[in-house]
């Protein structure tokens, strides 16, 4: 099995509005990209950890937290951790920004989903 | 992703082991975790089994961690799998179904088994222990089929089993070797009071009886005692004690005494193998109660997560009987000897008993019967070997003058150690509760319950949780009854609106900053609310914040559970044209709409539009948005009215369409529905609308505050008017008054009840100037609105950001 991580260039910083999520398909993986009010960019798999699933990209962003648009779960964008009283974990992936270009690194196991 | 993590294997899927894993997860210990359990169930709360038997809870209720929890935490769970040996040489866990799983660290938490008396006949059918769900099921089944039961053992477990079987309708006799019940926890006085109380509740007793044989062929028929007497019984529960389950440890060559021998960090004699719970023996003691297992688990979790911790030093065990209506408690030493000083109070009328034992003036034990409110503080005093003082005496014996109790109770909570378990069922420490209060701003037991799980199970710790809450909040405890609009602020809706106006605040960010929000950018509850209040106060200048809108309002379409959207074009007054219908049909076909649905509000839902198609669907429909998603006017339902109906006295279709056009798009505190009827037959159901209008021969009747939704309410008759102009003015004034005074998300049905119908009538109808001013204000606000679909189509950036997806 391919063991290396895979890096995707997903656009320029300006492509992402402050506090409004956007869907990016990286290979076969659907990501929700968020730009917090301090300009930092986070990548989460666009799938709610709630048992009923659903998208995340349309949630309300407050600070580093995302409120799931369908179930109102509060999710830490930095770690993916669902905040109490709910429990769960959203999948988050590392993002780098160089010269205004945004890149997401997907781990081998995820990047090779296809 | 992190490199290779160490492999942690937990053997035993019970409360002690899983409790330890939960602590490790909380502490961020980085392990790949696997769990083995012999039972087919996920982790459940064994101490709650007596509630299952009693019928007040089901098995599902006592599941602590469901399968989703294991999945969410990436824990591999092997149920119905028994570990047979730990191979120290190769660091492998071997199981009965042939698995060999490598480990770096292993925890043995195999608990204990029922101790079955080694008397002839103990293996007959109809003889069970009381340890697990299977035993519980056997007891439930027996109660359906048989009438008589004997419970051998007058301890905690035996009494709970007996009471459960009585509740199930069986004739139950408790057989006890000694003359006193619960002799390991209670003194003679408390014991006899307990026996009297249980007798009252229908339990029979055979005291001082030693069982020597269980009679019967295949199935048990009775008990024979050492004195030669017999007790017929069709079902027998053995509850004489537990024995630590040490087989695996023994077979693997780990040092075992009565239990698996561990040191203060729960380390066994085998390297990298630990043990917690009822299977362990620590400093010569095996515990069979819940508190020690959490205390042990906490130490082990810290140790395995690399967090500094003092070792485990043993637990002071306290006992509480989980039988409704029988409150018994004991902690520490309870049998008096000449070296004890005894403080006691017995009240035969109230059937209460309280005893505190002192040794050299130090509190070493306590027994309570009938009233156990002091149990938490007494347990604390015993645990800390507190010296008795006048003050403590007054407190625990309740002799201080009236009114002093509350403040003093707080003291014992203050002295409680951070790591002390408050909720034994769920292993919640004082610190976890204090943190929940200070970090999240919680002010109620319910919030603490939701966050930490404390009080979630048996509820016995609720008084202590309340005391902790009171202690942490201090003087603000009373004020804390006042609830803000969400947990980000303690300010009410009215205070926020007043502050916005007084200070001239302009954005949600400013409001939250100036008004000292606990979470700088608010949450999904307050952000949309504050955005609404700002828009209501500054209709012409407030720039609507898309990022503070729920998804539906931001996208101007309703999100469905699969992430597709529903688009609803306007149909003013529920009237459409063949041309419009044709266009709706064409667009629906072109964009592969899943379902076209006629709604209760007389319009068409186009369900299942893909996100990226939503703007194109708008563009090609070229109809105004129906705001099916919005907190604003949804529809105005109409009947046929005077245009066609033979009963119609007013033109309801015309009036409905006009009102819908007039008020569409304007933000309101919640969704808003209207209806117009052409005659009093009320075919458009005005009585369940926010504003319902009924035409009659000489004019219109107006009803407000109706709702047909989850809290149905019939609208109140508000006023009668003669002309169409008056009708519009009244509607305008009512809507604007609601906009200005309604709480965000508050429907008019709730608003009318909160404000009072008369108040609204006085403001709107009592004074012509008032009404005209309200109507003028809504007209000003209405002049600012525009169709979101148009706006979005012209704004390429927003359209792209919201609807288009990138492929890389």
Contacts between the chains, C-beta under 8 A, distances in Angstrom:
chain1	res1	chain2	res2	distance
A	5	B	1	8.0
A	8	B	808	5.0
A	9	B	808	6.4
A	10	B	806	6.5
A	10	B	808	5.3
A	11	B	806	6.2
A	11	B	808	7.7
A	15	B	801	7.7
A	15	B	806	7.6
A	16	B	801	7.6
A	17	B	547	7.7
A	17	B	798	7.8
A	17	B	801	4.7
A	18	B	547	6.8
A	19	B	521	8.0
A	19	B	547	3.7
A	20	B	546	6.3
A	20	B	547	5.4
A	20	B	554	7.6
A	20	B	801	6.1
A	20	B	802	7.0
A	22	B	801	6.1
A	22	B	805	7.7
A	22	B	806	7.3
A	23	B	611	7.7
A	23	B	805	4.1
A	23	B	806	7.4
A	24	B	805	6.9
A	24	B	806	4.6
A	24	B	807	7.7
A	24	B	808	6.3
A	25	B	805	6.3
A	25	B	806	6.9
A	25	B	807	4.6
A	25	B	808	7.0
A	26	B	808	5.5
A	27	B	808	8.0
A	37	B	521	6.3
A	49	B	72	6.8
A	51	B	68	6.2
A	52	B	561	6.8
A	54	B	561	6.0
A	54	B	562	7.6
A	54	B	563	6.3
A	55	B	559	7.9
A	55	B	563	4.3
A	58	B	551	3.8
A	58	B	554	7.2
A	58	B	555	7.0
A	58	B	559	6.4
A	59	B	524	7.7
A	59	B	551	7.3
A	60	B	523	7.8
A	60	B	524	4.5
A	60	B	527	6.1
A	60	B	528	7.7
A	60	B	547	7.2
A	60	B	548	7.1
A	60	B	549	8.0
A	60	B	550	7.2
A	61	B	521	7.8
A	61	B	547	6.7
A	62	B	519	6.3
A	62	B	520	8.0
A	62	B	521	4.0
A	62	B	522	5.5
A	62	B	523	5.6
A	62	B	524	7.4
A	62	B	527	6.6
A	63	B	519	6.5
A	63	B	520	5.8
A	63	B	521	4.8
A	65	B	519	7.9
A	65	B	523	7.8
A	67	B	523	6.6
A	67	B	524	3.6
A	69	B	550	7.3
A	69	B	551	4.2
A	69	B	559	6.4
A	70	B	559	7.0
A	70	B	561	6.6
A	72	B	524	5.6
A	74	B	523	7.4
A	74	B	524	7.9
A	84	B	440	8.0
A	84	B	450	7.3
A	84	B	451	4.4
A	84	B	452	7.6
A	85	B	450	3.8
A	85	B	451	5.3
A	87	B	69	6.8
A	87	B	72	6.1
A	88	B	72	4.7
A	89	B	72	5.9
A	89	B	73	7.6
A	89	B	74	8.0
A	107	B	1	4.5
A	109	B	1	7.7
